[in-house]
Amino acid sequence: MKAYWIAHIEVTDPEQYREYTQRAPAAFAKYGGVFLARGGRAQALEGRVTPPRNVVIEFASYEQAQACYNSPEYQEACRHRAGAARAEVVIVEGCAP
């Protein structure tokens, strides 16, 4: 069953954040991550207003999504995001068709 990373990002240092965006795609590619949404328009219809950058990445399984997050490649990218953005990232399992 597919799984999704859902991330809400508030970039505070665009120059340093660029280091993260240059490194993270290698992990996504290695674990089969496919971007379904990255930035673009967003509007909170209920609840709190989320940060301006919203990202959804699809993986073949929950395990693949976890493996990607925990991978050395992604954790290296995260070190470059630290101090450059505030992030909320969750993995959500998809539902059967």
Residue pairs with C-beta under 8 A, 6 or more apart in sequence:
1 61
1 62
1 93
1 94
1 95
1 96
2 58
2 59
2 60
2 61
2 93
2 94
3 58
3 59
3 60
3 61
3 62
3 64
3 65
3 91
3 92
3 93
3 94
4 36
4 56
4 57
4 58
4 59
4 65
4 91
4 92
4 94
5 33
5 55
5 56
5 57
5 59
5 65
5 68
5 69
5 89
5 90
5 91
6 54
6 55
6 56
6 89
6 90
6 92
7 54
7 55
7 56
7 57
7 87
7 88
7 89
7 90
8 50
8 51
8 53
8 54
8 87
8 88
9 51
9 52
9 53
9 54
9 55
9 85
9 86
9 87
9 88
10 51
10 52
10 53
10 85
10 86
10 87
11 17
11 52
11 53
11 84
11 85
12 83
12 84
12 85
12 86
13 83
13 84
13 85
14 84
15 84
16 80
16 83
16 84
17 80
17 81
17 84
17 85
19 80
19 84
20 77
20 78
20 80
20 81
20 84
20 85
23 73
23 76
23 77
23 80
24 74
24 77
26 73
26 77
27 33
27 68
27 71
27 73
27 74
27 77
28 35
28 57
28 68
30 68
30 71
30 73
31 59
31 64
31 65
31 67
31 68
31 71
32 59
32 60
32 64
33 57
33 58
33 59
33 64
33 65
33 68
34 57
34 58
34 59
35 55
35 56
35 57
35 58
36 56
36 57
36 58
37 54
37 55
37 56
38 55
38 56
39 53
39 54
39 55
40 54
42 50
42 52
42 54
44 50
51 86
51 88
57 65
59 65
59 68
62 91
62 93
65 91
66 91
68 74
69 89
69 91
81 87
